[in-house]
Amino acid sequence: MADVLLTNVHKSYGHVLAVKDINLDIKDREFVVLVGPSGCGKSTTLRMIAGLEDISAGTIAIGGRVVNHLQPKDRDIAMVFQNYALYQHMSVRDNLAFGLRNRRVPEKQIAAAVDRAARMLSIEPLLDRRPRQLSGGQQQRVALGRCLVRNPKLFLFDEPLSNLDAQLRAQMRLELKELRQRVPTTSIFVTHDQVEAMTLGDRIVVMRDGVVQQVGTPLELYRKPVNRFVAGFIGSPSMNFITMRVAAQADGFTLNCEGLRFELPARLFSDLGRHVGQSVCLGIRPQNIRLGGAPGAGYLRLKGVLMVNEQLGHEQLLAIRAGASEIRIAGIDPDLSLSAGVEIEAAVAMEHLHLFDSD
Amino acid sequence: MTSIAIAPVRADGFFSALAPRGKAVLLALAALAVCLLFSFPVLWLMLTSLRPGTGVYYVHRGTEFTIDNFHEVLAQEIVLKALFNSFMISTLATVLSLGITATSGYMLSRFKGPIPNAWFSSIYIFRCVPYVAWVLPLYFVTQQLHIFDSYWGLLLPHVAVHICFFSWIMKGFFDGIDPSMEYAAMVDGCSRWGAFWRVAMPAAIPGLTALAILCWLYTWNEFLFALILTAHETPILTVVMAQFVHELGMEWHLMSATAVIALVPALIVTLFGQRYVIRGLRV
C-alpha cells in the first residue's frame, strides 16, 4: 500500500494538450475517483500513473518513489481495464496466476493466492474455464481477481463497469465497495458516470479538457461546487442554471431575468456586490425545490407553468417554464396528479442557491 | 379529381416460391456445378498422369491406364532432389517470413512515428513494383553475392516478397486484437517484448496459421523466381516439371505425374489448415 503524488503532470500529443498541470496527493488506502466527460484526460492520467503513457512534464511518485521512468511492470501496480483485457488463450486460473508467474513466485504460493482470490470473488467454479465462456460480470470478477492475487501497492480501474448493463453495474458497485472494505489498498478509479464516482470515491477529482476542476469528497462536490461545470456534472437530475442580471437595492441585491425576479439579502450574498450591473448564473438543484408557497423569509418563490412530468415510481420529475427559463424539480410525490399547463408554485431555500460566473 | 397511385404488386421470385426441399436440391446442384468447374482441370491432370505416353491426347476416350509414369519420374534423381528442395525452401521461407512478418505487422499495428511510417511506405512502394520487374535485378544481385543457384539465393527473394505482401495482412490481424491485453500483461510483469510474445502472438495464432499456409503454398507453387534464380545445383519442382517439355518433344504423361506428386503435400497442407485459413482471413 502506498500514497500517490502527482506534481505538475502534463501530457501533450504534438500540439494537443491532453492533461494540463495536474497536482494530486492521494493518501495511503484512499479511493480516489477521476470523473469527467469523454476526452477530459482522466484515462490518460490513469495510464500515465500506470506507465502505459509517457508523461510530457512533471513527476509521478508511488509510495515515495518517483516512477516517471519505470516500466509498468516495475511500479507494483495492478489495473482493471474497461473491456477486462483477460488473456483469451489462458484459463481463468492461468489468468490469475500470470502476474505471479512473471515474478517467479513458487507454484505452491501461486496456487494458494489464486484459491484465496477466487474464494473472495466467488469464482472458484470458473477457474478451469476460458474467458470467452464467461458472462460480462464473471469476466469482471476475474479481472478483479487478477489484481487482488498480486497484492500490489496500488489498484487502477479504467472504467471497469461501463461494459455492464445497468443492473449488473449496480451490483458490481456494491461488490467493489464491499471488496474495498476487505482489501483497503490505495485505488484510483476512472469513470464518466457521476453516480459511480459519488458512491465509490472517498474523494472525487472532476476533470474537464485536461484540467482538474475540483477535488473533494462527494458531499463537498455536491454541496459546494466551485464552478458551473462541476455543479452541472455532479448530481442527477442536473442542476438548473438561470442567467440573471444583478442590481443593487437598499439592503441587498435583486436578480432579474425574463419572468423571474429574486431579492437576496446582502448579509448572505455579499459577493454579489462585485457583479452589480453584470450577469451571473444562478444554480438550483432540482431536489432543493419544493412545491407550494415560500414557508418563511429565507425562501425564494418560483412560479411557472408545468411543461411535462416524468413518473419514476418512487418520485416524479417536473419541468416547468418560468419566464424564459426551464426549471426541473425532483422529489415530487409520485401520487400527486398534475397535468401539463397547470400553474406551479414552488420555493427554494436561499441556503441552497449557488452563484457562478456567467459564461 | 384526385388520382390514386397503385403500387405494383411484386410477384414472388422463383427461388422463394420453391419448397424448402427444392431449395436445398437446387443449392446442392449449384455447389456441385461449381466444384466440378474447379476440379475439372485437376481430374484431367490425374487422368493424364495415369495414361501411357501414347494415350495422353485421347484421355477422354482411352481405356488403358498405368502407374508407370509415377515409377519413371520417381526413378529420376532430379525429381526427388527437386521435391526435397521445394519442400525445404517452402518451409524455410515460411518460417523466416512469418518471423519477420509477425514483428513487422505488430509494429505497423501498435506503433506510430517516423520508423513505422517509413517502413509502411517502403512496403507500399515495393508492392507497387510489378513482380516480374524484380526478377532481373535479383538475378544480378544473387550472382554478385555468389548465392545464385543456392537455397539462400531463392530464399531471400521469397522472404522479401512475403514480407511486403503479408505485413499488411498481419497488421490487420493485430488490429483485431485488443491492445488492452498487452497493457494488462505489461502491468502484470511483462516487458513490451514479453507482452508481444506471450499475449499478442498466441492471440494471433489463427491469423499466423492462415498466413503460414498461404506462404508455404505460394512458395511451393512459385515458378518465375525458381526458373531465373536456380540452375542445376538447386533444382526446384515447378522448374523440373516444365523441363518435360524439351526440344525432343513434350512428355505430358511424365509432367502430369510429377504435377500429381506435387499436389499431394499441397493438398495435405490445405486440408490441415483450411479451418485456420478461413478463421484467420475472417479477422
Interface residues (C-beta under 8 A of the other chain):
Chain A: A50 G51 L52 Q71 P72 K73 R75 I77 A78 M79 F81 Q82 N83 A85 L86 Y87 Q88 H89 F98 G99 N102 R103 R146 R150 L156
Chain B: D178 S180 M181 Y183 A184 A185 M186 V187 D188 G189 C190 S191 G194 V199 P202 A203 I205
